[in-house]
Amino acid sequence: MNQEQQRLQIQGWKKWGSYVSDRQWGTVREDYSGSGSSWDFTTHDMARSKAWRWGEEGIGGICDEKQLLCFSLAFWNKKDPILKERYFGLNNAQGNHGEDVKELYYYLDATPTHSYMKMLYKYVQQEYPYEQLIRENARRSKTEEEYELIDTGLFNEDKYFDIFIEYAKEDMDDILVKITIHNRSNTDAPLTVLPTVWFRNTWVWGRRPYKPALWQEDAQTIRFEHEKLQVQYLYQEGGQEMLFCENESNNKKLYNVDAITPYAKDGINDYIIHGADTINPSKQGTKAAVHYELNIPAHGTHTIRLRLTDKAKEQPFAGFEDLFAAKVADANAYYDELQAEIKDEDEKLIQRQALAGMLWNKQFYYYKVQRWLEGDPSQPTPPAERWNGRNKEWKHLVNEDIISVPDKWEFPWYAAWDLAFHCVTLAMVDPDFAKQQLLLLTEEWYMHPSGEFPAYEWAFGDVNPPVHAGAVYRVFKQDAAIKGEKDYHFLEALFHKLLINFTWWVNRKDSSGSNIFEGGFLGLDNIGAFDRSLPLPNGVREEQADATSWMATYALNMLHISLELCNHNKVYNGMATKFFEHFMYIAGAMASMGTGNSGLWDDEDEFFYDQLRAPDNRILKLKFRSMVGLIPLCAVEVISKEALENNPVFAERMSWFLRHRPDLAQLVSRWYEEGKENKHLLSLLRGHRMKRLLYRMLDETEFLGEYGVRSLSKKYETDPYRLKENGTELIVKYVPGESDTITYGGNSNWRGPIWIQMNFLLIESLRKFHYFYTDDFRIEYPTSSGCYYSLKEVGTFLADRLLKIFRKDENGRRPVFGNNEKLQKDPHFADLLQFHEYFHGDSGKGLGAAHQTGWTGLVANLIRMKHTNPR
């Protein structure tokens, strides 16, 4: 067991981590308006002056697990109008494709205990183009690409700093900080660096008067005092001075009211930029920075060293480099073991950076809805409209935890289905954290009393695809493989909560009791002919192939968990029977069963489509081919003969059901016919339908792109789908890049691009089908190529297409960078990866949120799958 694996066994090593958000402004938590206009109520310009109520933001920040004390970096290039204390980006209305961070930063390395972390921030030496980015993106239409910082030309002559931020823990409360600054330009360049430490403001809201303090103890030391913290010292080396103010709002600037705090939160900014008398001469407060004035030679390097620690040290930097090198060596040893079977060095780099992004994208998430609605005793009462607005039905929700978020700038909050995918990747390196995250969402202070999981803070009541159970079983298996024993306590605890959630779905999203589901939004917000999150007029319902398939998958996942739990406690035989039968009923409904229900399979096109059902049972099929119709492939599980022999009660009940419902039994692929090695297949698809869906999916003129399976058939690029209803024409067109319409909002574009997590599920399904059918079953790949492969081989080919997005090709180019020559060729860019929200359907270029390691982090799993070859 290597050093990092040993640390994972010890409680407390994750107390400090990269838990500071990249953006707190513009979030729902900080919005106290009556209208719910979160992007307008708090802005980037306000952020330097406003004390946040629910969390903190910073560049490369770390904090303790309750975010009582924070540390991050601020910079000034002598030309910007403000300090660079936080990443700049456009809000949802400013970006021509929605909100977007306009900075270049990269998560390069991290261990699961955060014993070592490394990131890179690229800071321009010319004035940062705040107004230019706003103006140009406002000028551009939806049909044009976003205007990014790299497009401004400020990096063309290498007039920028590469600022590497590294942390290494000598102990749980002893953190070494190294900031290494490279001047990439041909001329000397000045730079102000401000390592900043502050307490999250917990004292001005009128709920708890205790106020911590920090002060200068001597020329080298800032002291901390907090009743709940062990860390007491920040040691610095080489700084010119220490600057102090309060982490409290500048109300005079923000609201033009009398200032109570003489040295407000923006005091350090105003002192550095304007020479204002805004720092506390008594050298004390709740926010402080060490002031470094540097002049870095052309192509030169400067290193700053600091230490956050719980112990007084006469020589805090003695042995610093050796201690740091030891933690880097520990990280390398950890990943050397994790990647032992990977021979390709580029794939090692991709996987390690993907995992680094996953680990850096942990955040302290704090939100108590009842308090948020009521307001705080010492603050103005929020508008009464809030009680009828966002999240009013979630008053029970009390969140105060470290949570894996999709992207700490773009999505600095958790999302139910994103989190499930995160955990599948996190379990590779920290199965205990993955298990804790899955449990967290089912706790009574998260989960709604009705059984619904919270979706995300913009609307906790939105419906995300029910993928939690699948993640639970995957993490359970990964945990057992790593530890050599099965955690039945975890599996059993989750099963009971999932049962409540499953019941919520059945009661709330199957309004007719037909086993055809109407989930609505389901994350596929921009793939339909209209906004599926909104109710349809005149009592019309949309019966969804994806919602129904997700529920079939949910039932199969619960069946699989039940059978696993039967090995622990035979009482779960009854639950296995329940979920087996429920799956069979859904399979029947999907396949044209039930009075007055034509089903969702279309015999003419041999594809699954959504359909609209009027109150008089008239049906209109929405006949366009999208990812919605491929999701039925995901509803597949294999049950071994051994599982049936070990659970004879379940086997008997299952046989009874099949004898009495032969109409349903014949719909499920080859149930009566045993596969090789005595396996049985449960799937929504009989052999013929599976082949026809794969025929479409693997057709390069439809779904199959060079970089994975597209979310919409490419046939609609030249021949859009048109739906005329009540005098209105709705059009669905294949758009390979970002959305060209505002109809569905933001940069949530399912029309054409590649989404890693959906491809991952399809690849997993192909492997499950192969496990049953074996190599004997071969499919044409690509369609019409004349080449036939096993389903497992096809899955591997698909994984390889996805990995091509990030890998260097024969010309040394990475498709994720698009046509940007600086990114492709410059040695200071070419191996720095960002893991985007989704990817261009034809070119593979990264689109959407730039740091959505969240589900795109699944590339780490794909690389492992490729090299370890699991089922």
Stockholm file with secondary structure:
# STOCKHOLM 1.0

chainA/1-871         MNQEQQRLQIQGWKKWGSYVSDRQWGTVREDYSGSGSSWDFTTHDMARSKAWRWGEEGIGGICDEKQLLCFSLAFWNKKDPILKERYFGLNNAQGNHGEDVKELYYYLDATPTHSYMKMLYKYVQQEYPYEQLIRENARRSKTEEEYELIDTGLFNEDKYFDIFIEYAKEDMDDILVKITIHNRSNTDAPLTVLPTVWFRNTWVWGRRPYKPALWQEDAQTIRFEHEKLQVQYLYQEGGQEMLFCENESNNKKLYNVDAITPYAKDGINDYIIHGADTINPSKQGTKAAVHYELNIPAHGTHTIRLRLTDKAKEQPFAGFEDLFAAKVADANAYYDELQAEIKDEDEKLIQRQALAGMLWNKQFYYYKVQRWLEGDPSQPTPPAERWNGRNKEWKHLVNEDIISVPDKWEFPWYAAWDLAFHCVTLAMVDPDFAKQQLLLLTEEWYMHPSGEFPAYEWAFGDVNPPVHAGAVYRVFKQDAAIKGEKDYHFLEALFHKLLINFTWWVNRKDSSGSNIFEGGFLGLDNIGAFDRSLPLPNGVREEQADATSWMATYALNMLHISLELCNHNKVYNGMATKFFEHFMYIAGAMASMGTGNSGLWDDEDEFFYDQLRAPDNRILKLKFRSMVGLIPLCAVEVISKEALENNPVFAERMSWFLRHRPDLAQLVSRWYEEGKENKHLLSLLRGHRMKRLLYRMLDETEFLGEYGVRSLSKKYETDPYRLKENGTELIVKYVPGESDTITYGGNSNWRGPIWIQMNFLLIESLRKFHYFYTDDFRIEYPTSSGCYYSLKEVGTFLADRLLKIFRKDENGRRPVFGNNEKLQKDPHFADLLQFHEYFHGDSGKGLGAAHQTGWTGLVANLIRMKHTNPR
#=GR chainA/1-871 SS CCHHHHHHTSTTTTSEESCSBSCCTTCSTTCCCSSCCHHHHSCHHHHTTCCCSSCCBCEEEEEETTCSEEEEEEEECSSSSSCBCSCCEECTTTSTTSCEECCEEEEEEECTTCSEEEEEEEEESSCCCHHHHHHHHHHSCTTSCCCCGGGGTTTTTCCEEEEEEEEEEEETTEEEEEEEEEECSSSCEEEEEEEEEEECCCSTTSSCCCCCEEEEEETTEEEEECTTCCCCEEEESSCSEEEEECSSCCHHHHHSCCCSCSSCTTHHHHHHHHCCSCSCTTSEESEEEEEEEEEECTTCEEEEEEEEESSCCSSTTTTHHHHHHHHHHHHHHHHHHHTTTCCCHHHHHHHHHHHHHHHHTEEEEEEEHHHHHHCCTTSCCCCGGGGGSTTTTCTTCEEEEEEECSBTTTBCSCCHHHHHHHHHHHTTTCHHHHHHHHHHTTSTTTSCTTSCCCCCTTCTTSCCCCCHHHHHHHHHHHHHHHHSSCCHHHHHHHHHHHHHHHHHHHHHHCTTSSSCCCCCCTTCTTSSSSCTTSCCGGGCEEECHHHHHHHHHHHHHHHHHHHHHHTTCGGGHHHHHHHHHHHHHHHHHHTTCSTTCCCSEETTTTEECEEEECTTCCEEEECCCBGGGTGGGGCEEEEEHHHHHHCHHHHHHHHHHHHHCHHHHTTSTTSSSCCTTSEEEEESCCHHHHHHHHHHHTCTTTTEETTEEBSBCGGGGTSCEEEEETTEEEEECCCSSSCSCSTTCTTCCCSSCBCHHHHHHHHHHHHHHHHHHCTTCEEESSTTSSCEEEHHHHHHHHHHHHHHTTSCCTTSCCGGGTTCHHHHHCTTTTTCCCCCSEECTTTCCEESCTTCHHHHTTHHHHHHHHHHCCC
#=GC SS_cons         CCHHHHHHTSTTTTSEESCSBSCCTTCSTTCCCSSCCHHHHSCHHHHTTCCCSSCCBCEEEEEETTCSEEEEEEEECSSSSSCBCSCCEECTTTSTTSCEECCEEEEEEECTTCSEEEEEEEEESSCCCHHHHHHHHHHSCTTSCCCCGGGGTTTTTCCEEEEEEEEEEEETTEEEEEEEEEECSSSCEEEEEEEEEEECCCSTTSSCCCCCEEEEEETTEEEEECTTCCCCEEEESSCSEEEEECSSCCHHHHHSCCCSCSSCTTHHHHHHHHCCSCSCTTSEESEEEEEEEEEECTTCEEEEEEEEESSCCSSTTTTHHHHHHHHHHHHHHHHHHHTTTCCCHHHHHHHHHHHHHHHHTEEEEEEEHHHHHHCCTTSCCCCGGGGGSTTTTCTTCEEEEEEECSBTTTBCSCCHHHHHHHHHHHTTTCHHHHHHHHHHTTSTTTSCTTSCCCCCTTCTTSCCCCCHHHHHHHHHHHHHHHHSSCCHHHHHHHHHHHHHHHHHHHHHHCTTSSSCCCCCCTTCTTSSSSCTTSCCGGGCEEECHHHHHHHHHHHHHHHHHHHHHHTTCGGGHHHHHHHHHHHHHHHHHHTTCSTTCCCSEETTTTEECEEEECTTCCEEEECCCBGGGTGGGGCEEEEEHHHHHHCHHHHHHHHHHHHHCHHHHTTSTTSSSCCTTSEEEEESCCHHHHHHHHHHHTCTTTTEETTEEBSBCGGGGTSCEEEEETTEEEEECCCSSSCSCSTTCTTCCCSSCBCHHHHHHHHHHHHHHHHHHCTTCEEESSTTSSCEEEHHHHHHHHHHHHHHTTSCCTTSCCGGGTTCHHHHHCTTTTTCCCCCSEECTTTCCEESCTTCHHHHTTHHHHHHHHHHCCC
//
